[in-house]
Amino acid sequence: MNKSELIDAIAEGADISKAAAGRALDAALDAIGNALKRGDQVTLIGFGTFLVRERAARVGRNPRTGESMTIAAARIPSFKAGKALKDTVN
């Protein structure tokens, strides 16, 4: 499912226009992104938790030359599925 298919499903499920569903989806994604940028986590009970994980710096190898290189530390967005979502999938 891509974004436009998700917008169609939201519009049909909530009985709103596709334009309104698109704006709602964009607003929700922006709110989640901004919360993660601030270092907060977003928990949707039953669905899951969006959070930021810290990845330490590490040494890797350039696959082309085999030369060692340092890969910088980074903050990585992550998602942990909730129990209800896991139960729905299984």
PDB file of N, CA, C and O in Angstrom:
ATOM      1  N   MET A   1       0.851  -1.174   0.000  1.00  0.00           N
ATOM      2  CA  MET A   1       0.000   0.000   0.000  1.00  0.00           C
ATOM      3  C   MET A   1       0.895   1.234   0.000  1.00  0.00           C
ATOM      4  O   MET A   1       1.807   1.352   0.818  1.00  0.00           O
ATOM      5  N   ASN A   2       0.626   2.145  -0.918  1.00  0.00           N
ATOM      6  CA  ASN A   2       1.386   3.392  -0.948  1.00  0.00           C
ATOM      7  C   ASN A   2       0.554   4.518  -0.321  1.00  0.00           C
ATOM      8  O   ASN A   2      -0.557   4.293   0.160  1.00  0.00           O
ATOM      9  N   LYS A   3       1.109   5.722  -0.337  1.00  0.00           N
ATOM     10  CA  LYS A   3       0.456   6.833   0.351  1.00  0.00           C
ATOM     11  C   LYS A   3      -0.921   7.144  -0.235  1.00  0.00           C
ATOM     12  O   LYS A   3      -1.871   7.369   0.514  1.00  0.00           O
ATOM     13  N   SER A   4      -1.039   7.158  -1.547  1.00  0.00           N
ATOM     14  CA  SER A   4      -2.341   7.489  -2.150  1.00  0.00           C
ATOM     15  C   SER A   4      -3.391   6.422  -1.843  1.00  0.00           C
ATOM     16  O   SER A   4      -4.562   6.751  -1.656  1.00  0.00           O
ATOM     17  N   GLU A   5      -2.995   5.160  -1.789  1.00  0.00           N
ATOM     18  CA  GLU A   5      -3.923   4.101  -1.415  1.00  0.00           C
ATOM     19  C   GLU A   5      -4.338   4.227   0.047  1.00  0.00           C
ATOM     20  O   GLU A   5      -5.484   3.950   0.399  1.00  0.00           O
ATOM     21  N   LEU A   6      -3.400   4.645   0.900  1.00  0.00           N
ATOM     22  CA  LEU A   6      -3.724   4.867   2.303  1.00  0.00           C
ATOM     23  C   LEU A   6      -4.700   6.033   2.452  1.00  0.00           C
ATOM     24  O   LEU A   6      -5.635   5.963   3.250  1.00  0.00           O
ATOM     25  N   ILE A   7      -4.487   7.092   1.695  1.00  0.00           N
ATOM     26  CA  ILE A   7      -5.407   8.232   1.731  1.00  0.00           C
ATOM     27  C   ILE A   7      -6.804   7.798   1.295  1.00  0.00           C
ATOM     28  O   ILE A   7      -7.797   8.198   1.902  1.00  0.00           O
ATOM     29  N   ASP A   8      -6.883   6.983   0.249  1.00  0.00           N
ATOM     30  CA  ASP A   8      -8.183   6.474  -0.210  1.00  0.00           C
ATOM     31  C   ASP A   8      -8.869   5.664   0.893  1.00  0.00           C
ATOM     32  O   ASP A   8     -10.071   5.811   1.115  1.00  0.00           O
ATOM     33  N   ALA A   9      -8.109   4.811   1.582  1.00  0.00           N
ATOM     34  CA  ALA A   9      -8.677   3.987   2.651  1.00  0.00           C
ATOM     35  C   ALA A   9      -9.146   4.840   3.821  1.00  0.00           C
ATOM     36  O   ALA A   9     -10.196   4.569   4.404  1.00  0.00           O
ATOM     37  N   ILE A  10      -8.383   5.864   4.169  1.00  0.00           N
ATOM     38  CA  ILE A  10      -8.773   6.763   5.262  1.00  0.00           C
ATOM     39  C   ILE A  10     -10.044   7.517   4.889  1.00  0.00           C
ATOM     40  O   ILE A  10     -10.962   7.636   5.700  1.00  0.00           O
ATOM     41  N   ALA A  11     -10.096   8.030   3.650  1.00  0.00           N
ATOM     42  CA  ALA A  11     -11.265   8.781   3.192  1.00  0.00           C
ATOM     43  C   ALA A  11     -12.517   7.914   3.226  1.00  0.00           C
ATOM     44  O   ALA A  11     -13.580   8.368   3.648  1.00  0.00           O
ATOM     45  N   GLU A  12     -12.391   6.679   2.785  1.00  0.00           N
ATOM     46  CA  GLU A  12     -13.546   5.777   2.776  1.00  0.00           C
ATOM     47  C   GLU A  12     -13.957   5.383   4.198  1.00  0.00           C
ATOM     48  O   GLU A  12     -15.144   5.364   4.521  1.00  0.00           O
ATOM     49  N   GLY A  13     -12.974   5.070   5.045  1.00  0.00           N
ATOM     50  CA  GLY A  13     -13.270   4.632   6.407  1.00  0.00           C
ATOM     51  C   GLY A  13     -13.840   5.731   7.285  1.00  0.00           C
ATOM     52  O   GLY A  13     -14.677   5.465   8.149  1.00  0.00           O
ATOM     53  N   ALA A  14     -13.394   6.968   7.072  1.00  0.00           N
ATOM     54  CA  ALA A  14     -13.862   8.081   7.899  1.00  0.00           C
ATOM     55  C   ALA A  14     -14.971   8.877   7.228  1.00  0.00           C
ATOM     56  O   ALA A  14     -15.480   9.837   7.807  1.00  0.00           O
ATOM     57  N   ASP A  15     -15.353   8.490   6.009  1.00  0.00           N
ATOM     58  CA  ASP A  15     -16.395   9.166   5.246  1.00  0.00           C
ATOM     59  C   ASP A  15     -16.095  10.661   5.105  1.00  0.00           C
ATOM     60  O   ASP A  15     -16.936  11.514   5.390  1.00  0.00           O
ATOM     61  N   ILE A  16     -14.863  10.952   4.656  1.00  0.00           N
ATOM     62  CA  ILE A  16     -14.442  12.327   4.383  1.00  0.00           C
ATOM     63  C   ILE A  16     -13.855  12.372   2.976  1.00  0.00           C
ATOM     64  O   ILE A  16     -13.637  11.332   2.355  1.00  0.00           O
ATOM     65  N   SER A  17     -13.605  13.567   2.483  1.00  0.00           N
ATOM     66  CA  SER A  17     -13.049  13.695   1.136  1.00  0.00           C
ATOM     67  C   SER A  17     -11.592  13.235   1.114  1.00  0.00           C
ATOM     68  O   SER A  17     -10.923  13.190   2.146  1.00  0.00           O
ATOM     69  N   LYS A  18     -11.119  12.895  -0.082  1.00  0.00           N
ATOM     70  CA  LYS A  18      -9.729  12.469  -0.225  1.00  0.00           C
ATOM     71  C   LYS A  18      -8.769  13.606   0.134  1.00  0.00           C
ATOM     72  O   LYS A  18      -7.701  13.367   0.699  1.00  0.00           O
ATOM     73  N   ALA A  19      -9.154  14.839  -0.195  1.00  0.00           N
ATOM     74  CA  ALA A  19      -8.308  15.990   0.127  1.00  0.00           C
ATOM     75  C   ALA A  19      -8.169  16.149   1.636  1.00  0.00           C
ATOM     76  O   ALA A  19      -7.072  16.388   2.142  1.00  0.00           O
ATOM     77  N   ALA A  20      -9.277  16.017   2.347  1.00  0.00           N
ATOM     78  CA  ALA A  20      -9.238  16.128   3.808  1.00  0.00           C
ATOM     79  C   ALA A  20      -8.446  14.975   4.414  1.00  0.00           C
ATOM     80  O   ALA A  20      -7.704  15.172   5.377  1.00  0.00           O
ATOM     81  N   ALA A  21      -8.595  13.778   3.861  1.00  0.00           N
ATOM     82  CA  ALA A  21      -7.842  12.626   4.358  1.00  0.00           C
ATOM     83  C   ALA A  21      -6.351  12.823   4.113  1.00  0.00           C
ATOM     84  O   ALA A  21      -5.533  12.465   4.961  1.00  0.00           O
ATOM     85  N   GLY A  22      -5.990  13.390   2.964  1.00  0.00           N
ATOM     86  CA  GLY A  22      -4.583  13.668   2.663  1.00  0.00           C
ATOM     87  C   GLY A  22      -3.998  14.681   3.627  1.00  0.00           C
ATOM     88  O   GLY A  22      -2.877  14.513   4.106  1.00  0.00           O
ATOM     89  N   ARG A  23      -4.758  15.739   3.914  1.00  0.00           N
ATOM     90  CA  ARG A  23      -4.290  16.746   4.870  1.00  0.00           C
ATOM     91  C   ARG A  23      -4.142  16.148   6.259  1.00  0.00           C
ATOM     92  O   ARG A  23      -3.184  16.458   6.967  1.00  0.00           O
ATOM     93  N   ALA A  24      -5.085  15.291   6.660  1.00  0.00           N
ATOM     94  CA  ALA A  24      -5.024  14.654   7.977  1.00  0.00           C
ATOM     95  C   ALA A  24      -3.810  13.738   8.080  1.00  0.00           C
ATOM     96  O   ALA A  24      -3.109  13.744   9.093  1.00  0.00           O
ATOM     97  N   LEU A  25      -3.560  12.955   7.041  1.00  0.00           N
ATOM     98  CA  LEU A  25      -2.402  12.059   7.050  1.00  0.00           C
ATOM     99  C   LEU A  25      -1.107  12.852   7.100  1.00  0.00           C
ATOM    100  O   LEU A  25      -0.207  12.516   7.870  1.00  0.00           O
ATOM    101  N   ASP A  26      -1.000  13.908   6.284  1.00  0.00           N
ATOM    102  CA  ASP A  26       0.200  14.746   6.290  1.00  0.00           C
ATOM    103  C   ASP A  26       0.419  15.385   7.660  1.00  0.00           C
ATOM    104  O   ASP A  26       1.549  15.446   8.144  1.00  0.00           O
ATOM    105  N   ALA A  27      -0.660  15.862   8.287  1.00  0.00           N
ATOM    106  CA  ALA A  27      -0.553  16.477   9.610  1.00  0.00           C
ATOM    107  C   ALA A  27      -0.087  15.462  10.647  1.00  0.00           C
ATOM    108  O   ALA A  27       0.740  15.782  11.501  1.00  0.00           O
ATOM    109  N   ALA A  28      -0.612  14.242  10.578  1.00  0.00           N
ATOM    110  CA  ALA A  28      -0.210  13.196  11.527  1.00  0.00           C
ATOM    111  C   ALA A  28       1.265  12.836  11.342  1.00  0.00           C
ATOM    112  O   ALA A  28       2.000  12.706  12.321  1.00  0.00           O
ATOM    113  N   LEU A  29       1.694  12.677  10.101  1.00  0.00           N
ATOM    114  CA  LEU A  29       3.095  12.339   9.841  1.00  0.00           C
ATOM    115  C   LEU A  29       4.034  13.467  10.262  1.00  0.00           C
ATOM    116  O   LEU A  29       5.112  13.210  10.799  1.00  0.00           O
ATOM    117  N   ASP A  30       3.629  14.718  10.020  1.00  0.00           N
ATOM    118  CA  ASP A  30       4.430  15.865  10.458  1.00  0.00           C
ATOM    119  C   ASP A  30       4.542  15.907  11.978  1.00  0.00           C
ATOM    120  O   ASP A  30       5.618  16.164  12.519  1.00  0.00           O
ATOM    121  N   ALA A  31       3.436  15.655  12.662  1.00  0.00           N
ATOM    122  CA  ALA A  31       3.445  15.674  14.128  1.00  0.00           C
ATOM    123  C   ALA A  31       4.359  14.580  14.681  1.00  0.00           C
ATOM    124  O   ALA A  31       5.102  14.815  15.634  1.00  0.00           O
ATOM    125  N   ILE A  32       4.308  13.398  14.094  1.00  0.00           N
ATOM    126  CA  ILE A  32       5.187  12.306  14.537  1.00  0.00           C
ATOM    127  C   ILE A  32       6.642  12.666  14.269  1.00  0.00           C
ATOM    128  O   ILE A  32       7.496  12.481  15.136  1.00  0.00           O
ATOM    129  N   GLY A  33       6.929  13.177  13.081  1.00  0.00           N
ATOM    130  CA  GLY A  33       8.301  13.563  12.736  1.00  0.00           C
ATOM    131  C   GLY A  33       8.850  14.652  13.649  1.00  0.00           C
ATOM    132  O   GLY A  33      10.001  14.582  14.078  1.00  0.00           O
ATOM    133  N   ASN A  34       8.033  15.654  13.945  1.00  0.00           N
ATOM    134  CA  ASN A  34       8.473  16.743  14.823  1.00  0.00           C
ATOM    135  C   ASN A  34       8.717  16.249  16.245  1.00  0.00           C
ATOM    136  O   ASN A  34       9.664  16.685  16.900  1.00  0.00           O
ATOM    137  N   ALA A  35       7.880  15.355  16.719  1.00  0.00           N
ATOM    138  CA  ALA A  35       8.073  14.795  18.062  1.00  0.00           C
ATOM    139  C   ALA A  35       9.381  14.003  18.122  1.00  0.00           C
ATOM    140  O   ALA A  35      10.130  14.121  19.092  1.00  0.00           O
ATOM    141  N   LEU A  36       9.655  13.209  17.107  1.00  0.00           N
ATOM    142  CA  LEU A  36      10.901  12.438  17.082  1.00  0.00           C
ATOM    143  C   LEU A  36      12.113  13.359  16.981  1.00  0.00           C
ATOM    144  O   LEU A  36      13.154  13.085  17.578  1.00  0.00           O
ATOM    145  N   LYS A  37      11.982  14.437  16.236  1.00  0.00           N
ATOM    146  CA  LYS A  37      13.073  15.407  16.092  1.00  0.00           C
ATOM    147  C   LYS A  37      13.423  16.033  17.444  1.00  0.00           C
ATOM    148  O   LYS A  37      14.591  16.307  17.722  1.00  0.00           O
ATOM    149  N   ARG A  38      12.402  16.259  18.286  1.00  0.00           N
ATOM    150  CA  ARG A  38      12.623  16.818  19.625  1.00  0.00           C
ATOM    151  C   ARG A  38      13.169  15.773  20.599  1.00  0.00           C
ATOM    152  O   ARG A  38      13.583  16.111  21.708  1.00  0.00           O
ATOM    153  N   GLY A  39      13.171  14.497  20.183  1.00  0.00           N
ATOM    154  CA  GLY A  39      13.653  13.440  21.061  1.00  0.00           C
ATOM    155  C   GLY A  39      12.553  12.744  21.832  1.00  0.00           C
ATOM    156  O   GLY A  39      12.828  11.868  22.652  1.00  0.00           O
ATOM    157  N   ASP A  40      11.302  13.124  21.579  1.00  0.00           N
ATOM    158  CA  ASP A  40      10.167  12.481  22.237  1.00  0.00           C
ATOM    159  C   ASP A  40       9.848  11.160  21.545  1.00  0.00           C
ATOM    160  O   ASP A  40      10.334  10.892  20.446  1.00  0.00           O
ATOM    161  N   GLN A  41       9.039  10.350  22.189  1.00  0.00           N
ATOM    162  CA  GLN A  41       8.514   9.168  21.533  1.00  0.00           C
ATOM    163  C   GLN A  41       7.014   9.318  21.400  1.00  0.00           C
ATOM    164  O   GLN A  41       6.380   9.995  22.209  1.00  0.00           O
ATOM    165  N   VAL A  42       6.441   8.690  20.383  1.00  0.00           N
ATOM    166  CA  VAL A  42       5.006   8.767  20.120  1.00  0.00           C
ATOM    167  C   VAL A  42       4.434   7.366  20.289  1.00  0.00           C
ATOM    168  O   VAL A  42       4.819   6.437  19.579  1.00  0.00           O
ATOM    169  N   THR A  43       3.509   7.223  21.240  1.00  0.00           N
ATOM    170  CA  THR A  43       2.898   5.928  21.513  1.00  0.00           C
ATOM    171  C   THR A  43       1.433   5.960  21.129  1.00  0.00           C
ATOM    172  O   THR A  43       0.667   6.792  21.615  1.00  0.00           O
ATOM    173  N   LEU A  44       1.053   5.049  20.255  1.00  0.00           N
ATOM    174  CA  LEU A  44      -0.339   4.873  19.865  1.00  0.00           C
ATOM    175  C   LEU A  44      -0.760   3.520  20.429  1.00  0.00           C
ATOM    176  O   LEU A  44      -0.388   2.472  19.903  1.00  0.00           O
ATOM    177  N   ILE A  45      -1.538   3.558  21.502  1.00  0.00           N
ATOM    178  CA  ILE A  45      -1.914   2.333  22.220  1.00  0.00           C
ATOM    179  C   ILE A  45      -2.535   1.332  21.247  1.00  0.00           C
ATOM    180  O   ILE A  45      -3.448   1.663  20.490  1.00  0.00           O
ATOM    181  N   GLY A  46      -2.026   0.120  21.284  1.00  0.00           N
ATOM    182  CA  GLY A  46      -2.521  -0.938  20.422  1.00  0.00           C
ATOM    183  C   GLY A  46      -1.828  -0.996  19.072  1.00  0.00           C
ATOM    184  O   GLY A  46      -1.772  -2.059  18.454  1.00  0.00           O
ATOM    185  N   PHE A  47      -1.296   0.136  18.600  1.00  0.00           N
ATOM    186  CA  PHE A  47      -0.635   0.160  17.295  1.00  0.00           C
ATOM    187  C   PHE A  47       0.869   0.014  17.442  1.00  0.00           C
ATOM    188  O   PHE A  47       1.473  -0.878  16.846  1.00  0.00           O
ATOM    189  N   GLY A  48       1.474   0.891  18.240  1.00  0.00           N
ATOM    190  CA  GLY A  48       2.914   0.795  18.445  1.00  0.00           C
ATOM    191  C   GLY A  48       3.507   2.105  18.909  1.00  0.00           C
ATOM    192  O   GLY A  48       2.799   3.070  19.196  1.00  0.00           O
ATOM    193  N   THR A  49       4.841   2.112  18.975  1.00  0.00           N
ATOM    194  CA  THR A  49       5.580   3.268  19.468  1.00  0.00           C
ATOM    195  C   THR A  49       6.647   3.669  18.460  1.00  0.00           C
ATOM    196  O   THR A  49       7.439   2.841  18.011  1.00  0.00           O
ATOM    197  N   PHE A  50       6.656   4.955  18.110  1.00  0.00           N
ATOM    198  CA  PHE A  50       7.709   5.526  17.287  1.00  0.00           C
ATOM    199  C   PHE A  50       8.714   6.143  18.248  1.00  0.00           C
ATOM    200  O   PHE A  50       8.330   6.878  19.157  1.00  0.00           O
ATOM    201  N   LEU A  51       9.998   5.853  18.058  1.00  0.00           N
ATOM    202  CA  LEU A  51      11.020   6.404  18.937  1.00  0.00           C
ATOM    203  C   LEU A  51      12.328   6.604  18.183  1.00  0.00           C
ATOM    204  O   LEU A  51      12.480   6.152  17.048  1.00  0.00           O
ATOM    205  N   VAL A  52      13.259   7.283  18.822  1.00  0.00           N
ATOM    206  CA  VAL A  52      14.572   7.531  18.237  1.00  0.00           C
ATOM    207  C   VAL A  52      15.594   6.703  18.997  1.00  0.00           C
ATOM    208  O   VAL A  52      15.656   6.753  20.226  1.00  0.00           O
ATOM    209  N   ARG A  53      16.387   5.949  18.271  1.00  0.00           N
ATOM    210  CA  ARG A  53      17.452   5.148  18.878  1.00  0.00           C
ATOM    211  C   ARG A  53      18.798   5.752  18.500  1.00  0.00           C
ATOM    212  O   ARG A  53      18.967   6.319  17.421  1.00  0.00           O
ATOM    213  N   GLU A  54      19.748   5.613  19.417  1.00  0.00           N
ATOM    214  CA  GLU A  54      21.103   6.092  19.171  1.00  0.00           C
ATOM    215  C   GLU A  54      21.935   4.944  18.619  1.00  0.00           C
ATOM    216  O   GLU A  54      21.973   3.864  19.208  1.00  0.00           O
ATOM    217  N   ARG A  55      22.594   5.171  17.504  1.00  0.00           N
ATOM    218  CA  ARG A  55      23.487   4.161  16.946  1.00  0.00           C
ATOM    219  C   ARG A  55      24.909   4.666  17.123  1.00  0.00           C
ATOM    220  O   ARG A  55      25.237   5.765  16.674  1.00  0.00           O
ATOM    221  N   ALA A  56      25.756   3.879  17.772  1.00  0.00           N
ATOM    222  CA  ALA A  56      27.127   4.277  18.078  1.00  0.00           C
ATOM    223  C   ALA A  56      27.977   4.296  16.807  1.00  0.00           C
ATOM    224  O   ALA A  56      27.655   3.646  15.812  1.00  0.00           O
ATOM    225  N   ALA A  57      29.059   5.051  16.870  1.00  0.00           N
ATOM    226  CA  ALA A  57      30.032   5.055  15.775  1.00  0.00           C
ATOM    227  C   ALA A  57      30.674   3.676  15.704  1.00  0.00           C
ATOM    228  O   ALA A  57      30.834   2.994  16.716  1.00  0.00           O
ATOM    229  N   ARG A  58      31.032   3.285  14.505  1.00  0.00           N
ATOM    230  CA  ARG A  58      31.640   1.972  14.346  1.00  0.00           C
ATOM    231  C   ARG A  58      32.592   1.972  13.163  1.00  0.00           C
ATOM    232  O   ARG A  58      32.594   2.896  12.349  1.00  0.00           O
ATOM    233  N   VAL A  59      33.395   0.929  13.079  1.00  0.00           N
ATOM    234  CA  VAL A  59      34.334   0.789  11.974  1.00  0.00           C
ATOM    235  C   VAL A  59      33.738  -0.175  10.960  1.00  0.00           C
ATOM    236  O   VAL A  59      33.294  -1.267  11.314  1.00  0.00           O
ATOM    237  N   GLY A  60      33.730   0.230   9.713  1.00  0.00           N
ATOM    238  CA  GLY A  60      33.220  -0.613   8.638  1.00  0.00           C
ATOM    239  C   GLY A  60      34.269  -0.734   7.547  1.00  0.00           C
ATOM    240  O   GLY A  60      35.374  -0.206   7.672  1.00  0.00           O
ATOM    241  N   ARG A  61      33.921  -1.422   6.493  1.00  0.00           N
ATOM    242  CA  ARG A  61      34.841  -1.592   5.365  1.00  0.00           C
ATOM    243  C   ARG A  61      34.170  -1.104   4.093  1.00  0.00           C
ATOM    244  O   ARG A  61      32.987  -1.348   3.857  1.00  0.00           O
ATOM    245  N   ASN A  62      34.958  -0.405   3.275  1.00  0.00           N
ATOM    246  CA  ASN A  62      34.498   0.004   1.963  1.00  0.00           C
ATOM    247  C   ASN A  62      34.449  -1.257   1.100  1.00  0.00           C
ATOM    248  O   ASN A  62      35.490  -1.876   0.884  1.00  0.00           O
ATOM    249  N   PRO A  63      33.282  -1.658   0.602  1.00  0.00           N
ATOM    250  CA  PRO A  63      33.186  -2.913  -0.144  1.00  0.00           C
ATOM    251  C   PRO A  63      33.966  -2.900  -1.459  1.00  0.00           C
ATOM    252  O   PRO A  63      34.348  -3.952  -1.972  1.00  0.00           O
ATOM    253  N   ARG A  64      34.194  -1.723  -1.991  1.00  0.00           N
ATOM    254  CA  ARG A  64      34.904  -1.624  -3.264  1.00  0.00           C
ATOM    255  C   ARG A  64      36.412  -1.800  -3.093  1.00  0.00           C
ATOM    256  O   ARG A  64      37.063  -2.480  -3.886  1.00  0.00           O
ATOM    257  N   THR A  65      36.961  -1.170  -2.033  1.00  0.00           N
ATOM    258  CA  THR A  65      38.418  -1.209  -1.861  1.00  0.00           C
ATOM    259  C   THR A  65      38.860  -2.092  -0.702  1.00  0.00           C
ATOM    260  O   THR A  65      40.029  -2.471  -0.635  1.00  0.00           O
ATOM    261  N   GLY A  66      37.962  -2.425   0.204  1.00  0.00           N
ATOM    262  CA  GLY A  66      38.323  -3.211   1.381  1.00  0.00           C
ATOM    263  C   GLY A  66      38.969  -2.367   2.467  1.00  0.00           C
ATOM    264  O   GLY A  66      39.380  -2.893   3.500  1.00  0.00           O
ATOM    265  N   GLU A  67      39.062  -1.069   2.243  1.00  0.00           N
ATOM    266  CA  GLU A  67      39.684  -0.142   3.190  1.00  0.00           C
ATOM    267  C   GLU A  67      38.768   0.086   4.396  1.00  0.00           C
ATOM    268  O   GLU A  67      37.553   0.207   4.243  1.00  0.00           O
ATOM    269  N   SER A  68      39.361   0.143   5.603  1.00  0.00           N
ATOM    270  CA  SER A  68      38.591   0.431   6.814  1.00  0.00           C
ATOM    271  C   SER A  68      38.170   1.888   6.819  1.00  0.00           C
ATOM    272  O   SER A  68      38.902   2.770   6.370  1.00  0.00           O
ATOM    273  N   MET A  69      36.975   2.118   7.337  1.00  0.00           N
ATOM    274  CA  MET A  69      36.479   3.489   7.447  1.00  0.00           C
ATOM    275  C   MET A  69      35.595   3.604   8.674  1.00  0.00           C
ATOM    276  O   MET A  69      34.994   2.624   9.114  1.00  0.00           O
ATOM    277  N   THR A  70      35.521   4.800   9.217  1.00  0.00           N
ATOM    278  CA  THR A  70      34.694   5.037  10.395  1.00  0.00           C
ATOM    279  C   THR A  70      33.316   5.493   9.947  1.00  0.00           C
ATOM    280  O   THR A  70      33.192   6.422   9.149  1.00  0.00           O
ATOM    281  N   ILE A  71      32.278   4.837  10.464  1.00  0.00           N
ATOM    282  CA  ILE A  71      30.897   5.215  10.204  1.00  0.00           C
ATOM    283  C   ILE A  71      30.433   6.003  11.424  1.00  0.00           C
ATOM    284  O   ILE A  71      30.479   5.504  12.549  1.00  0.00           O
ATOM    285  N   ALA A  72      29.992   7.221  11.197  1.00  0.00           N
ATOM    286  CA  ALA A  72      29.645   8.137  12.285  1.00  0.00           C
ATOM    287  C   ALA A  72      28.436   7.650  13.084  1.00  0.00           C
ATOM    288  O   ALA A  72      27.605   6.892  12.584  1.00  0.00           O
ATOM    289  N   ALA A  73      28.360   8.096  14.322  1.00  0.00           N
ATOM    290  CA  ALA A  73      27.188   7.825  15.165  1.00  0.00           C
ATOM    291  C   ALA A  73      25.981   8.533  14.554  1.00  0.00           C
ATOM    292  O   ALA A  73      26.129   9.548  13.874  1.00  0.00           O
ATOM    293  N   ALA A  74      24.794   7.994  14.798  1.00  0.00           N
ATOM    294  CA  ALA A  74      23.593   8.585  14.214  1.00  0.00           C
ATOM    295  C   ALA A  74      22.385   8.325  15.112  1.00  0.00           C
ATOM    296  O   ALA A  74      22.363   7.389  15.911  1.00  0.00           O
ATOM    297  N   ARG A  75      21.386   9.186  14.949  1.00  0.00           N
ATOM    298  CA  ARG A  75      20.090   8.974  15.588  1.00  0.00           C
ATOM    299  C   ARG A  75      19.179   8.369  14.540  1.00  0.00           C
ATOM    300  O   ARG A  75      19.030   8.922  13.450  1.00  0.00           O
ATOM    301  N   ILE A  76      18.565   7.232  14.862  1.00  0.00           N
ATOM    302  CA  ILE A  76      17.792   6.467  13.896  1.00  0.00           C
ATOM    303  C   ILE A  76      16.327   6.397  14.346  1.00  0.00           C
ATOM    304  O   ILE A  76      16.055   6.014  15.484  1.00  0.00           O
ATOM    305  N   PRO A  77      15.368   6.764  13.460  1.00  0.00           N
ATOM    306  CA  PRO A  77      13.969   6.575  13.825  1.00  0.00           C
ATOM    307  C   PRO A  77      13.649   5.083  13.836  1.00  0.00           C
ATOM    308  O   PRO A  77      14.143   4.320  13.006  1.00  0.00           O
ATOM    309  N   SER A  78      12.822   4.689  14.784  1.00  0.00           N
ATOM    310  CA  SER A  78      12.503   3.273  14.955  1.00  0.00           C
ATOM    311  C   SER A  78      11.028   3.125  15.288  1.00  0.00           C
ATOM    312  O   SER A  78      10.395   4.064  15.771  1.00  0.00           O
ATOM    313  N   PHE A  79      10.482   1.940  15.027  1.00  0.00           N
ATOM    314  CA  PHE A  79       9.091   1.651  15.346  1.00  0.00           C
ATOM    315  C   PHE A  79       9.035   0.304  16.045  1.00  0.00           C
ATOM    316  O   PHE A  79       9.627  -0.674  15.590  1.00  0.00           O
ATOM    317  N   LYS A  80       8.316   0.268  17.154  1.00  0.00           N
ATOM    318  CA  LYS A  80       8.112  -0.973  17.891  1.00  0.00           C
ATOM    319  C   LYS A  80       6.622  -1.266  17.849  1.00  0.00           C
ATOM    320  O   LYS A  80       5.824  -0.502  18.392  1.00  0.00           O
ATOM    321  N   ALA A  81       6.239  -2.363  17.212  1.00  0.00           N
ATOM    322  CA  ALA A  81       4.824  -2.708  17.055  1.00  0.00           C
ATOM    323  C   ALA A  81       4.195  -3.067  18.396  1.00  0.00           C
ATOM    324  O   ALA A  81       4.825  -3.700  19.243  1.00  0.00           O
ATOM    325  N   GLY A  82       2.933  -2.651  18.575  1.00  0.00           N
ATOM    326  CA  GLY A  82       2.188  -2.965  19.789  1.00  0.00           C
ATOM    327  C   GLY A  82       1.537  -4.339  19.682  1.00  0.00           C
ATOM    328  O   GLY A  82       1.517  -4.952  18.615  1.00  0.00           O
ATOM    329  N   LYS A  83       1.012  -4.805  20.793  1.00  0.00           N
ATOM    330  CA  LYS A  83       0.425  -6.149  20.864  1.00  0.00           C
ATOM    331  C   LYS A  83      -0.756  -6.318  19.912  1.00  0.00           C
ATOM    332  O   LYS A  83      -0.870  -7.347  19.247  1.00  0.00           O
ATOM    333  N   ALA A  84      -1.630  -5.327  19.841  1.00  0.00           N
ATOM    334  CA  ALA A  84      -2.807  -5.433  18.975  1.00  0.00           C
ATOM    335  C   ALA A  84      -2.408  -5.524  17.514  1.00  0.00           C
ATOM    336  O   ALA A  84      -3.020  -6.280  16.760  1.00  0.00           O
ATOM    337  N   LEU A  85      -1.403  -4.776  17.097  1.00  0.00           N
ATOM    338  CA  LEU A  85      -0.917  -4.838  15.720  1.00  0.00           C
ATOM    339  C   LEU A  85      -0.297  -6.197  15.427  1.00  0.00           C
ATOM    340  O   LEU A  85      -0.526  -6.777  14.366  1.00  0.00           O
ATOM    341  N   LYS A  86       0.482  -6.696  16.365  1.00  0.00           N
ATOM    342  CA  LYS A  86       1.086  -8.021  16.203  1.00  0.00           C
ATOM    343  C   LYS A  86       0.023  -9.101  16.085  1.00  0.00           C
ATOM    344  O   LYS A  86       0.139 -10.013  15.266  1.00  0.00           O
ATOM    345  N   ASP A  87      -1.023  -8.991  16.916  1.00  0.00           N
ATOM    346  CA  ASP A  87      -2.107  -9.964  16.882  1.00  0.00           C
ATOM    347  C   ASP A  87      -2.882  -9.882  15.554  1.00  0.00           C
ATOM    348  O   ASP A  87      -3.318 -10.907  15.030  1.00  0.00           O
ATOM    349  N   THR A  88      -3.051  -8.684  15.021  1.00  0.00           N
ATOM    350  CA  THR A  88      -3.745  -8.506  13.750  1.00  0.00           C
ATOM    351  C   THR A  88      -2.982  -9.163  12.606  1.00  0.00           C
ATOM    352  O   THR A  88      -3.581  -9.769  11.718  1.00  0.00           O
ATOM    353  N   VAL A  89      -1.677  -9.041  12.633  1.00  0.00           N
ATOM    354  CA  VAL A  89      -0.845  -9.596  11.566  1.00  0.00           C
ATOM    355  C   VAL A  89      -0.762 -11.105  11.660  1.00  0.00           C
ATOM    356  O   VAL A  89      -0.727 -11.791  10.639  1.00  0.00           O
ATOM    357  N   ASN A  90      -0.731 -11.623  12.859  1.00  0.00           N
ATOM    358  CA  ASN A  90      -0.583 -13.089  13.032  1.00  0.00           C
ATOM    359  C   ASN A  90      -1.884 -13.760  13.096  1.00  0.00           C
ATOM    360  O   ASN A  90      -1.943 -14.981  13.238  1.00  0.00           O
TER     361      ASN A  90
END
